[in-house]
Amino acid sequence: MHKIFCAIVLIYFFPVSLMAYTMGSSNYRIDSDSVNAGGTNLSNSTNYKVSDSVGEVATGLSSSTNYRLNDAGFWQYTAASSTYITINSPSGVSLPNISGLTGGVATSSSDWVVTTNNSLGYQLTIVASTSPALKSANTSIPDYVPSGANPDYSFTVTSSQAYFGFSPEGTDIVQRYKDNGASCNFGTSDTANACWDGFSTTPITISQSSGPNTTGATTTIKYRVEIGSATIQEASPGYSASVTVTATTL
């Protein structure tokens, strides 16, 4: 029987944005404003709040490579009010076809860059919309199941199995995905193409920082499908998975 396998991973991005500022567009952002007439005053309603004073200039957040000024001007605002977090939104990821009677392996990846000025850092999670994550109209590929409580250092599939899994890589990956060169959740290394896990409909934390990062921290998510040589996987117009990656401040 001739096997034709096509897998397409659709990464749908639903950001959690905590960008607190007064006005902005794709070209500018005003962190705070001031009405420079009438003396000091606080005005507010259900939709807005404004602090105004005479001669109020140069308010808001200022920074360079050598300094950072959160509270400028007479009406000082807290650093928390200017907290922001952003994450990129990569396009859909396609996995190569797997065809023939001998099975095979297909891999791909996507990069997620998180930027935040939050003093406590951020957390990055991944969650699948269905279980198993990778499906076609008529069948599915099981989510990868590690042999123990920790991710598997190597992606292991027998001739009679087929699995779909992932592995995160980057400077901020959590301890679960770090390794000592042989086992995961041990050591401090981030070995490429190691520490494989299965998708879940419950969010899984993959990266986390303990401080601000205003230049962007990249987490690369590796995707892998493997079909054993003795496994007959139904041919289909396409297999797909909807996966959500979310960044939140801590």
C-alpha positions in Angstrom: 0.0 0.0 0.0 1.4 3.4 -1.0 1.4 5.9 1.8 1.1 9.6 1.2 1.3 11.9 4.2 1.0 15.7 4.2 1.1 17.7 7.5 0.5 21.4 7.8 0.9 23.1 11.2 -1.1 26.2 11.4 0.2 28.5 14.2 -2.6 30.8 15.2 -1.4 33.7 17.3 -3.6 35.2 20.0 -1.5 37.8 21.8 -2.0 38.9 25.3 -1.1 42.6 25.1 -0.5 44.6 28.2 0.7 47.8 26.5 -0.5 50.6 28.7 -0.3 54.0 27.1 -2.4 57.0 26.2 -2.3 57.1 22.5 -0.6 55.2 19.7 -0.6 53.9 16.2 1.7 51.8 14.0 4.0 54.7 13.8 4.1 56.3 17.2 3.2 55.9 20.9 2.5 58.5 23.6 3.0 57.0 27.1 1.5 59.9 28.9 0.0 63.2 28.1 -0.4 66.6 29.8 -2.7 69.6 29.4 -0.5 72.6 29.9 -3.0 75.1 31.2 -5.0 75.8 34.4 -2.8 74.5 37.1 -2.6 71.0 38.6 -5.8 68.9 38.3 -7.0 65.4 38.0 -10.0 64.7 35.7 -11.5 61.4 35.0 -14.6 59.4 33.8 -15.5 55.8 33.1 -13.4 56.1 29.9 -10.4 58.2 30.7 -8.2 59.8 33.3 -5.9 62.8 32.7 -3.6 64.7 35.0 -2.8 68.3 33.8 -0.6 71.1 35.0 0.9 74.4 33.7 4.1 74.0 31.8 4.1 70.2 31.9 6.6 69.0 29.2 8.8 65.9 28.5 6.6 63.5 30.5 6.7 59.8 30.2 9.3 57.1 29.5 12.8 58.0 28.3 15.7 55.6 27.8 18.9 54.9 26.0 21.7 52.2 26.3 23.0 53.9 29.4 19.9 55.1 31.3 16.1 54.7 31.8 13.7 57.4 33.2 10.2 56.2 34.0 8.8 59.2 35.8 9.4 62.6 34.1 7.5 65.7 34.8 5.4 67.1 37.6 2.7 64.5 37.5 4.7 61.3 38.0 3.2 58.1 36.8 4.2 54.7 38.0 6.4 52.3 36.0 3.6 49.7 36.1 1.4 52.1 34.1 3.9 51.9 31.2 4.3 48.1 31.2 4.1 46.5 27.8 4.6 43.1 26.3 4.6 42.1 22.6 5.1 38.9 20.6 5.6 38.3 16.9 3.1 36.4 14.8 4.7 33.9 12.4 2.8 32.7 9.4 1.6 29.1 9.1 4.3 26.4 9.3 4.3 23.5 6.7 5.8 20.1 7.4 7.1 18.2 4.4 5.3 15.2 2.9 6.0 11.7 4.2 5.4 9.1 1.5 6.1 5.5 0.7 5.7 2.2 2.6 8.7 2.8 4.8 7.3 5.8 6.8 9.6 8.7 7.6 10.2 11.9 9.5 9.1 15.5 8.8 10.4 18.5 10.8 9.9 22.3 10.8 10.1 25.2 13.2 8.8 28.7 14.0 10.4 31.6 15.9 8.6 33.6 18.6 10.1 36.8 19.8 8.9 38.3 23.0 9.7 41.9 24.1 8.7 43.4 27.4 9.8 46.1 29.9 8.2 44.3 32.8 10.6 44.2 35.7 9.4 40.7 36.7 9.8 39.3 33.2 7.4 37.2 31.1 6.0 33.7 30.6 5.5 31.9 27.2 3.0 29.0 26.9 1.9 26.7 24.1 -1.5 24.9 23.8 -3.2 22.8 21.2 -6.8 23.4 20.3 -7.6 19.7 19.9 -6.4 16.3 21.3 -4.6 14.9 19.4 -3.3 18.2 17.9 -2.6 16.9 14.3 -5.7 15.8 12.4 -7.1 15.3 9.0 -10.8 15.0 8.0 -10.9 11.3 8.8 -8.0 10.5 11.1 -5.2 11.9 13.3 -1.6 11.5 14.4 -1.2 10.8 18.2 0.5 13.4 20.3 4.0 12.4 21.4 4.2 10.7 24.8 7.5 10.9 26.6 8.6 7.7 28.3 8.6 9.4 31.8 7.6 12.5 33.5 10.2 14.6 31.7 10.6 15.2 27.9 12.5 12.6 26.0 16.0 13.6 25.0 15.5 11.9 21.6 12.3 11.6 19.6 11.7 7.9 19.9 9.1 6.1 17.6 9.0 2.4 17.0 8.2 0.8 13.6 4.5 0.4 14.7 4.0 3.9 16.0 3.3 7.4 14.7 3.7 10.6 16.7 3.6 14.4 16.5 5.6 16.4 19.0 7.6 19.6 19.7 10.7 20.9 21.4 11.4 24.5 22.4 14.9 26.1 22.1 16.2 29.5 23.3 17.9 31.4 26.1 14.7 31.6 28.2 13.4 28.0 28.0 12.3 26.6 31.3 14.2 23.9 33.2 12.0 21.2 31.9 13.5 21.5 28.4 17.1 22.0 29.5 19.4 19.0 29.5 22.8 17.6 30.6 23.6 16.0 27.2 21.6 12.9 27.9 18.5 13.6 29.9 16.0 16.5 30.0 15.1 18.6 33.1 18.7 18.1 34.2 21.6 20.4 33.6 21.7 23.8 31.9 22.3 23.0 28.3 20.0 23.7 25.4 21.0 21.0 22.9 19.5 21.4 19.5 16.8 19.0 18.5 16.5 17.5 22.0 13.9 17.3 24.8 10.8 16.3 22.9 7.3 16.7 24.4 3.7 16.1 23.4 1.1 18.8 22.7 -1.8 19.3 25.2 -5.1 21.2 25.4 -3.7 22.5 28.7 -1.2 25.3 28.3 2.4 24.2 28.8 5.0 26.8 29.9 8.0 26.7 27.5 9.9 29.9 28.3 10.2 32.3 31.2 12.4 35.2 32.2 12.8 37.0 35.6 13.4 40.5 34.3 12.8 43.0 31.4 13.9 42.4 27.9 13.6 45.4 25.6 15.5 43.9 22.6 13.5 40.7 22.2 14.0 37.1 23.3 13.5 34.4 20.7 12.1 30.9 21.5 12.3 28.5 18.5 9.6 25.8 18.5 10.6 22.6 16.6 7.8 20.4 15.3 8.3 16.8 14.3 6.2 14.1 12.8 7.5 10.5 12.6 5.7 7.5 11.1 7.2 4.0 11.8 8.0 1.7 8.8 5.3 -0.8 9.8 2.6 1.8 10.4 -0.1 2.4 7.7 -1.1 6.0 8.0 -4.2 7.0 6.0 -3.5 9.3 3.0 -5.4 12.5 3.3 -5.6 15.9 1.5 -3.9 17.3 4.5 -3.3 17.1 8.3 -3.3 20.3 10.3 -2.9 21.5 13.9 -4.0 24.7 15.5 -1.6 25.8 18.2 -1.7 28.9 20.3 1.5 30.5 21.7 0.8 33.2 24.4 3.1 35.6 26.2 2.1 37.2 29.5 3.9 39.4 32.0 4.6 38.0 35.5 
